[in-house]
Amino acid sequence: MEIARLALGVTLMLFHRQIADCVLQLDEALTGMFRTRGLAFPAPPRQSIVHNIYFALGLFVCGLAMVRIYTALPN
């Protein structure tokens, strides 16, 4: 299970730009739909900020998986 979590973290780090761009497009579409119905939403974050967030999330998942693998090894 931890190897799969490590692979997920590496995948997030490798494809953080594509994932962030897709999420931003969906967010803009959803925000636009709500704005047409009269609800006010703040502006979405800048693209570079979202890229950094997804890269940091992948790095955190990798670090967590590595720590769990290291602690599971026999001494």
N, CA, C and O atoms as a Tripos MOL2 file, in Angstrom:
@<TRIPOS>MOLECULE
protein
  300   299    75     0     0
PROTEIN
NO_CHARGES

@<TRIPOS>ATOM
      1 N           0.8200   -1.1960    0.0000 N.3       1 MET1
      2 CA          0.0000    0.0000    0.0000 C.3       1 MET1
      3 C           0.8640    1.2590    0.0000 C.2       1 MET1
      4 O           0.5480    2.2470   -0.6630 O.2       1 MET1
      5 N           1.9530    1.2030    0.7530 N.am      2 GLU2
      6 CA          2.8220    2.3830    0.8270 C.3       2 GLU2
      7 C           3.5400    2.6370   -0.4930 C.2       2 GLU2
      8 O           3.8200    3.7850   -0.8400 O.2       2 GLU2
      9 N           3.8340    1.5810   -1.2200 N.am      3 ILE3
     10 CA          4.4710    1.7530   -2.5350 C.3       3 ILE3
     11 C           3.4950    2.4510   -3.4890 C.2       3 ILE3
     12 O           3.8920    3.2970   -4.2910 O.2       3 ILE3
     13 N           2.2260    2.0860   -3.3890 N.am      4 ALA4
     14 CA          1.2110    2.7480   -4.2260 C.3       4 ALA4
     15 C           1.0870    4.2220   -3.8430 C.2       4 ALA4
     16 O           0.9380    5.0780   -4.7150 O.2       4 ALA4
     17 N           1.1470    4.5220   -2.5380 N.am      5 ARG5
     18 CA          1.0750    5.9140   -2.0930 C.3       5 ARG5
     19 C           2.2990    6.6990   -2.5890 C.2       5 ARG5
     20 O           2.1850    7.8590   -2.9850 O.2       5 ARG5
     21 N           3.4560    6.0560   -2.5620 N.am      6 LEU6
     22 CA          4.6680    6.6920   -3.0710 C.3       6 LEU6
     23 C           4.5450    6.9610   -4.5680 C.2       6 LEU6
     24 O           4.9330    8.0270   -5.0470 O.2       6 LEU6
     25 N           4.0070    5.9950   -5.3000 N.am      7 ALA7
     26 CA          3.8060    6.1790   -6.7440 C.3       7 ALA7
     27 C           2.8000    7.2930   -7.0220 C.2       7 ALA7
     28 O           2.9630    8.0560   -7.9740 O.2       7 ALA7
     29 N           1.7640    7.3860   -6.1960 N.am      8 LEU8
     30 CA          0.7870    8.4750   -6.3460 C.3       8 LEU8
     31 C           1.4530    9.8330   -6.1340 C.2       8 LEU8
     32 O           1.1970   10.7740   -6.8860 O.2       8 LEU8
     33 N           2.3010    9.9390   -5.1200 N.am      9 GLY9
     34 CA          3.0110   11.1980   -4.8650 C.3       9 GLY9
     35 C           3.9350   11.5800   -6.0010 C.2       9 GLY9
     36 O           4.0040   12.7460   -6.3900 O.2       9 GLY9
     37 N           4.6430   10.6010   -6.5330 N.am     10 VAL10
     38 CA          5.5400   10.8760   -7.6630 C.3      10 VAL10
     39 C           4.7380   11.2950   -8.8860 C.2      10 VAL10
     40 O           5.1420   12.1980   -9.6190 O.2      10 VAL10
     41 N           3.6050   10.6430   -9.1070 N.am     11 THR11
     42 CA          2.7370   11.0140  -10.2310 C.3      11 THR11
     43 C           2.2270   12.4390  -10.0720 C.2      11 THR11
     44 O           2.1940   13.2020  -11.0380 O.2      11 THR11
     45 N           1.8280   12.7970   -8.8560 N.am     12 LEU12
     46 CA          1.3910   14.1770   -8.6120 C.3      12 LEU12
     47 C           2.5130   15.1660   -8.8910 C.2      12 LEU12
     48 O           2.2810   16.2250   -9.4740 O.2      12 LEU12
     49 N           3.7170   14.8270   -8.4800 N.am     13 MET13
     50 CA          4.8390   15.7420   -8.7110 C.3      13 MET13
     51 C           5.1790   15.8530  -10.1920 C.2      13 MET13
     52 O           5.5460   16.9290  -10.6640 O.2      13 MET13
     53 N           5.0600   14.7510  -10.9300 N.am     14 LEU14
     54 CA          5.4040   14.7850  -12.3460 C.3      14 LEU14
     55 C           4.3560   15.5170  -13.1860 C.2      14 LEU14
     56 O           4.7000   16.2110  -14.1420 O.2      14 LEU14
     57 N           3.0830   15.3620  -12.8310 N.am     15 PHE15
     58 CA          2.0030   15.9210  -13.6430 C.3      15 PHE15
     59 C           1.2630   17.0400  -12.9200 C.2      15 PHE15
     60 O           0.0760   17.2470  -13.1720 O.2      15 PHE15
     61 N           1.9290   17.7600  -12.0350 N.am     16 HIS16
     62 CA          1.2480   18.7960  -11.2510 C.3      16 HIS16
     63 C           0.7250   19.9240  -12.1260 C.2      16 HIS16
     64 O          -0.3170   20.5010  -11.8130 O.2      16 HIS16
     65 N           1.4010   20.2500  -13.1940 N.am     17 ARG17
     66 CA          0.9320   21.3350  -14.0610 C.3      17 ARG17
     67 C          -0.3560   20.9600  -14.7980 C.2      17 ARG17
     68 O          -1.2950   21.7530  -14.8600 O.2      17 ARG17
     69 N          -0.3910   19.7540  -15.3500 N.am     18 GLN18
     70 CA         -1.5730   19.3300  -16.0850 C.3      18 GLN18
     71 C          -2.7750   19.1820  -15.1540 C.2      18 GLN18
     72 O          -3.8870   19.5750  -15.5070 O.2      18 GLN18
     73 N          -2.5570   18.6180  -13.9700 N.am     19 ILE19
     74 CA         -3.6490   18.4560  -13.0120 C.3      19 ILE19
     75 C          -4.1580   19.8200  -12.5670 C.2      19 ILE19
     76 O          -5.3670   20.0420  -12.5130 O.2      19 ILE19
     77 N          -3.2510   20.7310  -12.2510 N.am     20 ALA20
     78 CA         -3.6520   22.0600  -11.7870 C.3      20 ALA20
     79 C          -4.3990   22.8190  -12.8850 C.2      20 ALA20
     80 O          -5.3860   23.4960  -12.5960 O.2      20 ALA20
     81 N          -3.9530   22.7190  -14.1220 N.am     21 ASP21
     82 CA         -4.6430   23.3990  -15.2160 C.3      21 ASP21
     83 C          -6.0590   22.8570  -15.4030 C.2      21 ASP21
     84 O          -6.9970   23.6210  -15.6320 O.2      21 ASP21
     85 N          -6.2080   21.5460  -15.3050 N.am     22 CYS22
     86 CA         -7.5370   20.9370  -15.4390 C.3      22 CYS22
     87 C          -8.4590   21.3880  -14.3080 C.2      22 CYS22
     88 O          -9.6190   21.7240  -14.5500 O.2      22 CYS22
     89 N          -7.9520   21.3980  -13.0830 N.am     23 VAL23
     90 CA         -8.7670   21.8220  -11.9470 C.3      23 VAL23
     91 C          -9.1340   23.2990  -12.0720 C.2      23 VAL23
     92 O         -10.2570   23.6830  -11.7440 O.2      23 VAL23
     93 N          -8.2140   24.1250  -12.5370 N.am     24 LEU24
     94 CA         -8.5160   25.5440  -12.7240 C.3      24 LEU24
     95 C          -9.5970   25.7550  -13.7790 C.2      24 LEU24
     96 O         -10.4730   26.6020  -13.6040 O.2      24 LEU24
     97 N          -9.5460   24.9970  -14.8660 N.am     25 GLN25
     98 CA        -10.5830   25.1120  -15.8910 C.3      25 GLN25
     99 C         -11.9500   24.7280  -15.3350 C.2      25 GLN25
    100 O         -12.9450   25.4050  -15.5960 O.2      25 GLN25
    101 N         -11.9940   23.6450  -14.5730 N.am     26 LEU26
    102 CA        -13.2600   23.2340  -13.9700 C.3      26 LEU26
    103 C         -13.7480   24.2660  -12.9600 C.2      26 LEU26
    104 O         -14.9460   24.5360  -12.8710 O.2      26 LEU26
    105 N         -12.8190   24.8430  -12.1990 N.am     27 ASP27
    106 CA        -13.1840   25.8610  -11.2180 C.3      27 ASP27
    107 C         -13.7390   27.1040  -11.9000 C.2      27 ASP27
    108 O         -14.7210   27.6810  -11.4320 O.2      27 ASP27
    109 N         -13.1280   27.5150  -12.9860 N.am     28 GLU28
    110 CA        -13.6180   28.6890  -13.7100 C.3      28 GLU28
    111 C         -15.0020   28.4370  -14.3010 C.2      28 GLU28
    112 O         -15.8500   29.3290  -14.2960 O.2      28 GLU28
    113 N         -15.2330   27.2390  -14.8040 N.am     29 ALA29
    114 CA        -16.5500   26.9140  -15.3550 C.3      29 ALA29
    115 C         -17.6140   26.9060  -14.2590 C.2      29 ALA29
    116 O         -18.7080   27.4380  -14.4450 O.2      29 ALA29
    117 N         -17.2950   26.3090  -13.1350 N.am     30 LEU30
    118 CA        -18.2450   26.2470  -12.0320 C.3      30 LEU30
    119 C         -18.5000   27.6230  -11.4400 C.2      30 LEU30
    120 O         -19.6400   27.9620  -11.1210 O.2      30 LEU30
    121 N         -17.4540   28.4120  -11.2920 N.am     31 THR31
    122 CA        -17.6080   29.7690  -10.7740 C.3      31 THR31
    123 C         -18.4470   30.6220  -11.7250 C.2      31 THR31
    124 O         -19.2960   31.3970  -11.2870 O.2      31 THR31
    125 N         -18.2050   30.4750  -13.0190 N.am     32 GLY32
    126 CA        -18.9980   31.2140  -14.0010 C.3      32 GLY32
    127 C         -20.4670   30.8360  -13.9480 C.2      32 GLY32
    128 O         -21.3370   31.6950  -14.0920 O.2      32 GLY32
    129 N         -20.7450   29.5620  -13.7420 N.am     33 MET33
    130 CA        -22.1350   29.1260  -13.6490 C.3      33 MET33
    131 C         -22.8130   29.7430  -12.4260 C.2      33 MET33
    132 O         -23.9570   30.1900  -12.5110 O.2      33 MET33
    133 N         -22.1220   29.7680  -11.3060 N.am     34 PHE34
    134 CA        -22.7050   30.3560  -10.1030 C.3      34 PHE34
    135 C         -22.8590   31.8670  -10.2230 C.2      34 PHE34
    136 O         -23.8150   32.4410   -9.7010 O.2      34 PHE34
    137 N         -21.9170   32.5120  -10.9120 N.am     35 ARG35
    138 CA        -22.0180   33.9710  -11.0840 C.3      35 ARG35
    139 C         -23.1990   34.3550  -11.9580 C.2      35 ARG35
    140 O         -23.8120   35.4020  -11.7500 O.2      35 ARG35
    141 N         -23.5240   33.5210  -12.9300 N.am     36 THR36
    142 CA        -24.6920   33.8240  -13.7630 C.3      36 THR36
    143 C         -25.9850   33.7020  -12.9630 C.2      36 THR36
    144 O         -27.0070   34.2790  -13.3370 O.2      36 THR36
    145 N         -25.9430   32.9610  -11.8800 N.am     37 ARG37
    146 CA        -27.1240   32.8120  -11.0210 C.3      37 ARG37
    147 C         -27.1570   33.8290   -9.8900 C.2      37 ARG37
    148 O         -28.0450   33.7830   -9.0390 O.2      37 ARG37
    149 N         -26.1850   34.7560   -9.8760 N.am     38 GLY38
    150 CA        -26.2100   35.8460   -8.9180 C.3      38 GLY38
    151 C         -25.3540   35.6650   -7.6780 C.2      38 GLY38
    152 O         -25.3750   36.5320   -6.8040 O.2      38 GLY38
    153 N         -24.6060   34.5870   -7.5630 N.am     39 LEU39
    154 CA        -23.7360   34.3860   -6.4060 C.3      39 LEU39
    155 C         -22.3570   34.9670   -6.6900 C.2      39 LEU39
    156 O         -21.8240   34.8150   -7.7890 O.2      39 LEU39
    157 N         -21.7950   35.6220   -5.7060 N.am     40 ALA40
    158 CA        -20.4710   36.2250   -5.8700 C.3      40 ALA40
    159 C         -19.4070   35.2990   -5.2890 C.2      40 ALA40
    160 O         -19.5350   34.8210   -4.1620 O.2      40 ALA40
    161 N         -18.3780   35.0580   -6.0510 N.am     41 PHE41
    162 CA        -17.2470   34.2510   -5.6170 C.3      41 PHE41
    163 C         -15.9770   35.0540   -5.8000 C.2      41 PHE41
    164 O         -15.9040   35.8970   -6.6950 O.2      41 PHE41
    165 N         -14.9610   34.8080   -4.9610 N.am     42 PRO42
    166 CA        -13.6890   35.5000   -5.1720 C.3      42 PRO42
    167 C         -13.0030   34.9780   -6.4340 C.2      42 PRO42
    168 O         -13.3330   33.9090   -6.9460 O.2      42 PRO42
    169 N         -12.0630   35.7440   -6.9060 N.am     43 ALA43
    170 CA        -11.3220   35.3430   -8.1000 C.3      43 ALA43
    171 C         -10.5000   34.0880   -7.7920 C.2      43 ALA43
    172 O         -10.0190   33.9240   -6.6710 O.2      43 ALA43
    173 N         -10.3400   33.2050   -8.7790 N.am     44 PRO44
    174 CA         -9.5400   31.9990   -8.5340 C.3      44 PRO44
    175 C          -8.0770   32.3780   -8.3350 C.2      44 PRO44
    176 O          -7.6440   33.4370   -8.7900 O.2      44 PRO44
    177 N          -7.3140   31.5230   -7.6580 N.am     45 PRO45
    178 CA         -5.8970   31.8250   -7.4540 C.3      45 PRO45
    179 C          -5.1420   31.8030   -8.7880 C.2      45 PRO45
    180 O          -5.5990   31.2310   -9.7790 O.2      45 PRO45
    181 N          -3.9880   32.4370   -8.7740 N.am     46 ARG46
    182 CA         -3.1690   32.4580   -9.9840 C.3      46 ARG46
    183 C          -2.7010   31.0520  -10.3300 C.2      46 ARG46
    184 O          -2.6180   30.1760   -9.4690 O.2      46 ARG46
    185 N          -2.4010   30.8590  -11.5910 N.am     47 GLN47
    186 CA         -2.0120   29.5440  -12.0810 C.3      47 GLN47
    187 C          -0.7160   29.0630  -11.4220 C.2      47 GLN47
    188 O          -0.5920   27.8790  -11.1080 O.2      47 GLN47
    189 N           0.2340   29.9470  -11.2110 N.am     48 SER48
    190 CA          1.5050   29.5380  -10.6090 C.3      48 SER48
    191 C           1.3120   29.0830   -9.1590 C.2      48 SER48
    192 O           2.0100   28.1810   -8.6940 O.2      48 SER48
    193 N           0.3770   29.6980   -8.4540 N.am     49 ILE49
    194 CA          0.1100   29.2940   -7.0730 C.3      49 ILE49
    195 C          -0.4820   27.8940   -7.0360 C.2      49 ILE49
    196 O          -0.0980   27.0800   -6.1960 O.2      49 ILE49
    197 N          -1.4120   27.6080   -7.9380 N.am     50 VAL50
    198 CA         -2.0340   26.2880   -7.9680 C.3      50 VAL50
    199 C          -1.0240   25.2270   -8.3770 C.2      50 VAL50
    200 O          -1.0590   24.1140   -7.8510 O.2      50 VAL50
    201 N          -0.1240   25.5420   -9.3030 N.am     51 HIS51
    202 CA          0.9410   24.6080   -9.6740 C.3      51 HIS51
    203 C           1.7870   24.2740   -8.4560 C.2      51 HIS51
    204 O           2.0930   23.1070   -8.2120 O.2      51 HIS51
    205 N           2.1660   25.2930   -7.6880 N.am     52 ASN52
    206 CA          2.9860   25.0650   -6.5030 C.3      52 ASN52
    207 C           2.2500   24.2470   -5.4470 C.2      52 ASN52
    208 O           2.8580   23.4160   -4.7710 O.2      52 ASN52
    209 N           0.9540   24.4740   -5.3020 N.am     53 ILE53
    210 CA          0.1780   23.7210   -4.3140 C.3      53 ILE53
    211 C           0.1540   22.2330   -4.6740 C.2      53 ILE53
    212 O           0.3590   21.3880   -3.8020 O.2      53 ILE53
    213 N          -0.0910   21.9040   -5.9290 N.am     54 TYR54
    214 CA         -0.1460   20.5000   -6.3230 C.3      54 TYR54
    215 C           1.2270   19.8490   -6.2540 C.2      54 TYR54
    216 O           1.3250   18.6710   -5.9120 O.2      54 TYR54
    217 N           2.2900   20.5850   -6.5700 N.am     55 PHE55
    218 CA          3.6340   20.0190   -6.4350 C.3      55 PHE55
    219 C           3.9410   19.7520   -4.9640 C.2      55 PHE55
    220 O           4.4840   18.7000   -4.6260 O.2      55 PHE55
    221 N           3.6000   20.6890   -4.0970 N.am     56 ALA56
    222 CA          3.8360   20.5030   -2.6590 C.3      56 ALA56
    223 C           3.0070   19.3500   -2.1090 C.2      56 ALA56
    224 O           3.4750   18.6140   -1.2410 O.2      56 ALA56
    225 N           1.7890   19.1840   -2.5990 N.am     57 LEU57
    226 CA          0.9640   18.0660   -2.1660 C.3      57 LEU57
    227 C           1.6060   16.7350   -2.5620 C.2      57 LEU57
    228 O           1.6300   15.8010   -1.7610 O.2      57 LEU57
    229 N           2.1160   16.6400   -3.7690 N.am     58 GLY58
    230 CA          2.8100   15.4290   -4.2090 C.3      58 GLY58
    231 C           4.0600   15.1690   -3.3950 C.2      58 GLY58
    232 O           4.3580   14.0230   -3.0580 O.2      58 GLY58
    233 N           4.7890   16.2210   -3.0770 N.am     59 LEU59
    234 CA          5.9920   16.0860   -2.2620 C.3      59 LEU59
    235 C           5.6420   15.6110   -0.8550 C.2      59 LEU59
    236 O           6.3520   14.7790   -0.2890 O.2      59 LEU59
    237 N           4.5590   16.1290   -0.2870 N.am     60 PHE60
    238 CA          4.1190   15.7130    1.0390 C.3      60 PHE60
    239 C           3.7140   14.2410    1.0430 C.2      60 PHE60
    240 O           4.0720   13.5010    1.9600 O.2      60 PHE60
    241 N           2.9750   13.8150    0.0290 N.am     61 VAL61
    242 CA          2.5460   12.4170   -0.0460 C.3      61 VAL61
    243 C           3.7550   11.5000   -0.1740 C.2      61 VAL61
    244 O           3.7990   10.4490    0.4660 O.2      61 VAL61
    245 N           4.7430   11.8810   -0.9960 N.am     62 CYS62
    246 CA          5.9680   11.0910   -1.1330 C.3      62 CYS62
    247 C           6.7220   11.0140    0.1890 C.2      62 CYS62
    248 O           7.1640    9.9390    0.5940 O.2      62 CYS62
    249 N           6.8660   12.1380    0.8520 N.am     63 GLY63
    250 CA          7.5710   12.1560    2.1330 C.3      63 GLY63
    251 C           6.8800   11.3010    3.1710 C.2      63 GLY63
    252 O           7.5350   10.5590    3.9030 O.2      63 GLY63
    253 N           5.5750   11.3960    3.2410 N.am     64 LEU64
    254 CA          4.8150   10.5900    4.1950 C.3      64 LEU64
    255 C           4.9740    9.1000    3.8980 C.2      64 LEU64
    256 O           5.1590    8.3010    4.8160 O.2      64 LEU64
    257 N           4.9030    8.7280    2.6340 N.am     65 ALA65
    258 CA          5.0550    7.3180    2.2640 C.3      65 ALA65
    259 C           6.4630    6.8250    2.5730 C.2      65 ALA65
    260 O           6.6320    5.6960    3.0320 O.2      65 ALA65
    261 N           7.4710    7.6510    2.3290 N.am     66 MET66
    262 CA          8.8450    7.2350    2.6270 C.3      66 MET66
    263 C           9.0660    7.0470    4.1230 C.2      66 MET66
    264 O           9.7420    6.1070    4.5410 O.2      66 MET66
    265 N           8.5070    7.9240    4.9140 N.am     67 VAL67
    266 CA          8.6330    7.7880    6.3730 C.3      67 VAL67
    267 C           7.9390    6.5140    6.8420 C.2      67 VAL67
    268 O           8.4800    5.7890    7.6770 O.2      67 VAL67
    269 N           6.7540    6.2340    6.3190 N.am     68 ARG68
    270 CA          6.0320    5.0290    6.7220 C.3      68 ARG68
    271 C           6.7490    3.7680    6.2700 C.2      68 ARG68
    272 O           6.7470    2.7710    6.9930 O.2      68 ARG68
    273 N           7.3640    3.7870    5.0880 N.am     69 ILE69
    274 CA          8.1320    2.6300    4.6300 C.3      69 ILE69
    275 C           9.3610    2.4450    5.5100 C.2      69 ILE69
    276 O           9.6930    1.3180    5.8780 O.2      69 ILE69
    277 N          10.0330    3.5270    5.8490 N.am     70 TYR70
    278 CA         11.2380    3.4420    6.6750 C.3      70 TYR70
    279 C          10.9170    2.9130    8.0800 C.2      70 TYR70
    280 O          11.6670    2.1060    8.6290 O.2      70 TYR70
    281 N           9.8070    3.3680    8.6520 N.am     71 THR71
    282 CA          9.4600    2.9080    9.9930 C.3      71 THR71
    283 C           8.9630    1.4730   10.0000 C.2      71 THR71
    284 O           9.0270    0.8090   11.0340 O.2      71 THR71
    285 N           8.4670    0.9790    8.8660 N.am     72 ALA72
    286 CA          7.9890   -0.3920    8.7910 C.3      72 ALA72
    287 C           9.1230   -1.4060    8.5970 C.2      72 ALA72
    288 O           8.9260   -2.6030    8.8070 O.2      72 ALA72
    289 N          10.3030   -0.9320    8.1990 N.am     73 LEU73
    290 CA         11.4300   -1.8400    7.9960 C.3      73 LEU73
    291 C          11.9510   -2.3530    9.3290 C.2      73 LEU73
    292 O          11.9900   -1.6120   10.3110 O.2      73 LEU73
    293 N          12.3530   -3.6240    9.3650 N.am     74 PRO74
    294 CA         12.9180   -4.1340   10.6150 C.3      74 PRO74
    295 C          14.3090   -3.5420   10.8550 C.2      74 PRO74
    296 O          15.0610   -3.2880    9.9150 O.2      74 PRO74
    297 N          14.6250   -3.3330   12.1040 N.am     75 ASN75
    298 CA         15.9440   -2.7380   12.4350 C.3      75 ASN75
    299 C          17.0480   -3.7090   12.3370 C.2      75 ASN75
    300 O          18.2020   -3.3590   12.5840 O.2      75 ASN75
@<TRIPOS>BOND
     1     1     2 1
     2     2     3 1
     3     3     4 2
     4     3     5 am
     5     5     6 1
     6     6     7 1
     7     7     8 2
     8     7     9 am
     9     9    10 1
    10    10    11 1
    11    11    12 2
    12    11    13 am
    13    13    14 1
    14    14    15 1
    15    15    16 2
    16    15    17 am
    17    17    18 1
    18    18    19 1
    19    19    20 2
    20    19    21 am
    21    21    22 1
    22    22    23 1
    23    23    24 2
    24    23    25 am
    25    25    26 1
    26    26    27 1
    27    27    28 2
    28    27    29 am
    29    29    30 1
    30    30    31 1
    31    31    32 2
    32    31    33 am
    33    33    34 1
    34    34    35 1
    35    35    36 2
    36    35    37 am
    37    37    38 1
    38    38    39 1
    39    39    40 2
    40    39    41 am
    41    41    42 1
    42    42    43 1
    43    43    44 2
    44    43    45 am
    45    45    46 1
    46    46    47 1
    47    47    48 2
    48    47    49 am
    49    49    50 1
    50    50    51 1
    51    51    52 2
    52    51    53 am
    53    53    54 1
    54    54    55 1
    55    55    56 2
    56    55    57 am
    57    57    58 1
    58    58    59 1
    59    59    60 2
    60    59    61 am
    61    61    62 1
    62    62    63 1
    63    63    64 2
    64    63    65 am
    65    65    66 1
    66    66    67 1
    67    67    68 2
    68    67    69 am
    69    69    70 1
    70    70    71 1
    71    71    72 2
    72    71    73 am
    73    73    74 1
    74    74    75 1
    75    75    76 2
    76    75    77 am
    77    77    78 1
    78    78    79 1
    79    79    80 2
    80    79    81 am
    81    81    82 1
    82    82    83 1
    83    83    84 2
    84    83    85 am
    85    85    86 1
    86    86    87 1
    87    87    88 2
    88    87    89 am
    89    89    90 1
    90    90    91 1
    91    91    92 2
    92    91    93 am
    93    93    94 1
    94    94    95 1
    95    95    96 2
    96    95    97 am
    97    97    98 1
    98    98    99 1
    99    99   100 2
   100    99   101 am
   101   101   102 1
   102   102   103 1
   103   103   104 2
   104   103   105 am
   105   105   106 1
   106   106   107 1
   107   107   108 2
   108   107   109 am
   109   109   110 1
   110   110   111 1
   111   111   112 2
   112   111   113 am
   113   113   114 1
   114   114   115 1
   115   115   116 2
   116   115   117 am
   117   117   118 1
   118   118   119 1
   119   119   120 2
   120   119   121 am
   121   121   122 1
   122   122   123 1
   123   123   124 2
   124   123   125 am
   125   125   126 1
   126   126   127 1
   127   127   128 2
   128   127   129 am
   129   129   130 1
   130   130   131 1
   131   131   132 2
   132   131   133 am
   133   133   134 1
   134   134   135 1
   135   135   136 2
   136   135   137 am
   137   137   138 1
   138   138   139 1
   139   139   140 2
   140   139   141 am
   141   141   142 1
   142   142   143 1
   143   143   144 2
   144   143   145 am
   145   145   146 1
   146   146   147 1
   147   147   148 2
   148   147   149 am
   149   149   150 1
   150   150   151 1
   151   151   152 2
   152   151   153 am
   153   153   154 1
   154   154   155 1
   155   155   156 2
   156   155   157 am
   157   157   158 1
   158   158   159 1
   159   159   160 2
   160   159   161 am
   161   161   162 1
   162   162   163 1
   163   163   164 2
   164   163   165 am
   165   165   166 1
   166   166   167 1
   167   167   168 2
   168   167   169 am
   169   169   170 1
   170   170   171 1
   171   171   172 2
   172   171   173 am
   173   173   174 1
   174   174   175 1
   175   175   176 2
   176   175   177 am
   177   177   178 1
   178   178   179 1
   179   179   180 2
   180   179   181 am
   181   181   182 1
   182   182   183 1
   183   183   184 2
   184   183   185 am
   185   185   186 1
   186   186   187 1
   187   187   188 2
   188   187   189 am
   189   189   190 1
   190   190   191 1
   191   191   192 2
   192   191   193 am
   193   193   194 1
   194   194   195 1
   195   195   196 2
   196   195   197 am
   197   197   198 1
   198   198   199 1
   199   199   200 2
   200   199   201 am
   201   201   202 1
   202   202   203 1
   203   203   204 2
   204   203   205 am
   205   205   206 1
   206   206   207 1
   207   207   208 2
   208   207   209 am
   209   209   210 1
   210   210   211 1
   211   211   212 2
   212   211   213 am
   213   213   214 1
   214   214   215 1
   215   215   216 2
   216   215   217 am
   217   217   218 1
   218   218   219 1
   219   219   220 2
   220   219   221 am
   221   221   222 1
   222   222   223 1
   223   223   224 2
   224   223   225 am
   225   225   226 1
   226   226   227 1
   227   227   228 2
   228   227   229 am
   229   229   230 1
   230   230   231 1
   231   231   232 2
   232   231   233 am
   233   233   234 1
   234   234   235 1
   235   235   236 2
   236   235   237 am
   237   237   238 1
   238   238   239 1
   239   239   240 2
   240   239   241 am
   241   241   242 1
   242   242   243 1
   243   243   244 2
   244   243   245 am
   245   245   246 1
   246   246   247 1
   247   247   248 2
   248   247   249 am
   249   249   250 1
   250   250   251 1
   251   251   252 2
   252   251   253 am
   253   253   254 1
   254   254   255 1
   255   255   256 2
   256   255   257 am
   257   257   258 1
   258   258   259 1
   259   259   260 2
   260   259   261 am
   261   261   262 1
   262   262   263 1
   263   263   264 2
   264   263   265 am
   265   265   266 1
   266   266   267 1
   267   267   268 2
   268   267   269 am
   269   269   270 1
   270   270   271 1
   271   271   272 2
   272   271   273 am
   273   273   274 1
   274   274   275 1
   275   275   276 2
   276   275   277 am
   277   277   278 1
   278   278   279 1
   279   279   280 2
   280   279   281 am
   281   281   282 1
   282   282   283 1
   283   283   284 2
   284   283   285 am
   285   285   286 1
   286   286   287 1
   287   287   288 2
   288   287   289 am
   289   289   290 1
   290   290   291 1
   291   291   292 2
   292   291   293 am
   293   293   294 1
   294   294   295 1
   295   295   296 2
   296   295   297 am
   297   297   298 1
   298   298   299 1
   299   299   300 2
@<TRIPOS>SUBSTRUCTURE
     1 MET1         2 RESIDUE 1 A MET
     2 GLU2         6 RESIDUE 1 A GLU
     3 ILE3        10 RESIDUE 1 A ILE
     4 ALA4        14 RESIDUE 1 A ALA
     5 ARG5        18 RESIDUE 1 A ARG
     6 LEU6        22 RESIDUE 1 A LEU
     7 ALA7        26 RESIDUE 1 A ALA
     8 LEU8        30 RESIDUE 1 A LEU
     9 GLY9        34 RESIDUE 1 A GLY
    10 VAL10       38 RESIDUE 1 A VAL
    11 THR11       42 RESIDUE 1 A THR
    12 LEU12       46 RESIDUE 1 A LEU
    13 MET13       50 RESIDUE 1 A MET
    14 LEU14       54 RESIDUE 1 A LEU
    15 PHE15       58 RESIDUE 1 A PHE
    16 HIS16       62 RESIDUE 1 A HIS
    17 ARG17       66 RESIDUE 1 A ARG
    18 GLN18       70 RESIDUE 1 A GLN
    19 ILE19       74 RESIDUE 1 A ILE
    20 ALA20       78 RESIDUE 1 A ALA
    21 ASP21       82 RESIDUE 1 A ASP
    22 CYS22       86 RESIDUE 1 A CYS
    23 VAL23       90 RESIDUE 1 A VAL
    24 LEU24       94 RESIDUE 1 A LEU
    25 GLN25       98 RESIDUE 1 A GLN
    26 LEU26      102 RESIDUE 1 A LEU
    27 ASP27      106 RESIDUE 1 A ASP
    28 GLU28      110 RESIDUE 1 A GLU
    29 ALA29      114 RESIDUE 1 A ALA
    30 LEU30      118 RESIDUE 1 A LEU
    31 THR31      122 RESIDUE 1 A THR
    32 GLY32      126 RESIDUE 1 A GLY
    33 MET33      130 RESIDUE 1 A MET
    34 PHE34      134 RESIDUE 1 A PHE
    35 ARG35      138 RESIDUE 1 A ARG
    36 THR36      142 RESIDUE 1 A THR
    37 ARG37      146 RESIDUE 1 A ARG
    38 GLY38      150 RESIDUE 1 A GLY
    39 LEU39      154 RESIDUE 1 A LEU
    40 ALA40      158 RESIDUE 1 A ALA
    41 PHE41      162 RESIDUE 1 A PHE
    42 PRO42      166 RESIDUE 1 A PRO
    43 ALA43      170 RESIDUE 1 A ALA
    44 PRO44      174 RESIDUE 1 A PRO
    45 PRO45      178 RESIDUE 1 A PRO
    46 ARG46      182 RESIDUE 1 A ARG
    47 GLN47      186 RESIDUE 1 A GLN
    48 SER48      190 RESIDUE 1 A SER
    49 ILE49      194 RESIDUE 1 A ILE
    50 VAL50      198 RESIDUE 1 A VAL
    51 HIS51      202 RESIDUE 1 A HIS
    52 ASN52      206 RESIDUE 1 A ASN
    53 ILE53      210 RESIDUE 1 A ILE
    54 TYR54      214 RESIDUE 1 A TYR
    55 PHE55      218 RESIDUE 1 A PHE
    56 ALA56      222 RESIDUE 1 A ALA
    57 LEU57      226 RESIDUE 1 A LEU
    58 GLY58      230 RESIDUE 1 A GLY
    59 LEU59      234 RESIDUE 1 A LEU
    60 PHE60      238 RESIDUE 1 A PHE
    61 VAL61      242 RESIDUE 1 A VAL
    62 CYS62      246 RESIDUE 1 A CYS
    63 GLY63      250 RESIDUE 1 A GLY
    64 LEU64      254 RESIDUE 1 A LEU
    65 ALA65      258 RESIDUE 1 A ALA
    66 MET66      262 RESIDUE 1 A MET
    67 VAL67      266 RESIDUE 1 A VAL
    68 ARG68      270 RESIDUE 1 A ARG
    69 ILE69      274 RESIDUE 1 A ILE
    70 TYR70      278 RESIDUE 1 A TYR
    71 THR71      282 RESIDUE 1 A THR
    72 ALA72      286 RESIDUE 1 A ALA
    73 LEU73      290 RESIDUE 1 A LEU
    74 PRO74      294 RESIDUE 1 A PRO
    75 ASN75      298 RESIDUE 1 A ASN
